[in-house]
Amino acid sequence: MLNQNVLDELISDLKVNYKGIIKQLRLEHCMDDQGDYISLMMIELYKSRRHKGYGSTIMSEIINIADHHNVRIKLWVTDVFGTNFKALYYFYHKHNFFLIKNENDGNMIYYPCN
C-alpha cells in the first residue's frame, strides 16, 4: 500500500543512488475524490548534471512506483530553478504527463499504466 513512508524510502534510495546529481527531491502522498496520488513537489538536479539523462532515469523510477501502486502523479511546472517552461513541458510530456484540461497554469498529471 502506498503511503508517505514508501515515498520517503524511495527518495532516500534515489538520493543515495544519484548522490551529487539530485539537489532536491520532494514527493508527497495525497488523496482526492479519485483516490491516492503522488504529488511531485520538487525535483531539482545540479546544473552540471542536467541534460544528461539523469532526470529521465529518476523520473522513470518515480513512475514505476506510481504504476506499481496504480496511482496518479500530479505536478505543477515552474521555471523557478532555471529551466524554461517549454523544456519542462517537453520533458514531462515525454514521460506521459498531460496538462490538466481547463488549466493554463502548468498543472500536469500522469495516469498509471495498467
N, C-alpha and C positions, 0 to 999 in steps of 0.2 A: 504494500500500500504506500502510495506517495505521501510524504509529509516533509516538513522543513528539515528534519534530521537527515533524510535521504539526500536532499538538495545540498545541505551543508557538507555532507560527506563527499558528494560529487565535486563541490567547489574545492574542498581540501585536496582531493586527489588531483584535480586539474592543476592547482597551484604548485603541487609537488612535481607533477609530470612536465609542466611547462614553466618551471622556475626561470625567471629572467625574461619571460615572454608576456605573461599575464600581469598587467599592472593592477587592475581591479576587476573583480567579477562578483556580481550580486544577483542571486536568484531567490525568489520568494514563492512559497506555496500559497496559493489563493483559491478562493471559491466564489462562484457566482451562481446565478439561476440555472446555468448549463452544467455545473459541476466543477471539479477541480481543474486548475490550470497552473502553469508555471509563469510567473511574471519575471521576464528578463529585465531587471532593473538597470544593470550596468555590465558592459563588457568593454574593457579597455586594454589594449596591448601597448607595450612600449613602442614608441615611434620607430625605432630601429628594427622592430620585428614585424611591422605591418607590411602587407602586400607580399607575403612570403608563404602563404598557405596555412599559417598557424590559426588564423581566425576561422577558416573553414573547418579545420580539424577539430577545434574546440567546439564550434557550433554543432558539428556532427555528433559529438558526444552528448551535448545537451539534448539534441533531437532524439538520440537513441533512448535516453531516459524518458522523454515525453512519449515516444512510441511504445516503449515497454510498459508504461503505466497508463497508456491510452488517454493522455491529457493534452490539452492545447498549450501553446506558448504564446503569450502576449508581450508586446514590447512597444515602446514609443521611440521613434527615430529622432535623434538630436545630433547636431553638429558641434556640440559643446567641446568635444575633445579634439577638434581639428579636422575631422573627415567630413567632406561635403555630403549634402543630402543625396545627391544623385548616386554617388558611390555607395552610400549606405543602403539605399533602396535596391540598387542592383545586387549588393551582397545578400541582403535578406531574401529578395525575390529568388535568387539563385538557390536558396535553401528552402524554397516552397512557402515562404511567408507571403501574405497578401495584405494589401491595405484594407482596413475595415471600411465597408461601404458607408457612405454618407459622412465619412470622416476625412478632413483635409489637414489634420494636424500631425500626421506621422504615425498614427496608431496602426500596428500591423499584427497579424495573427498567423500562427501555424496550426494546422489540424493534423492530428496523428495519423500515420499510415496504419490501416487495419488489415 
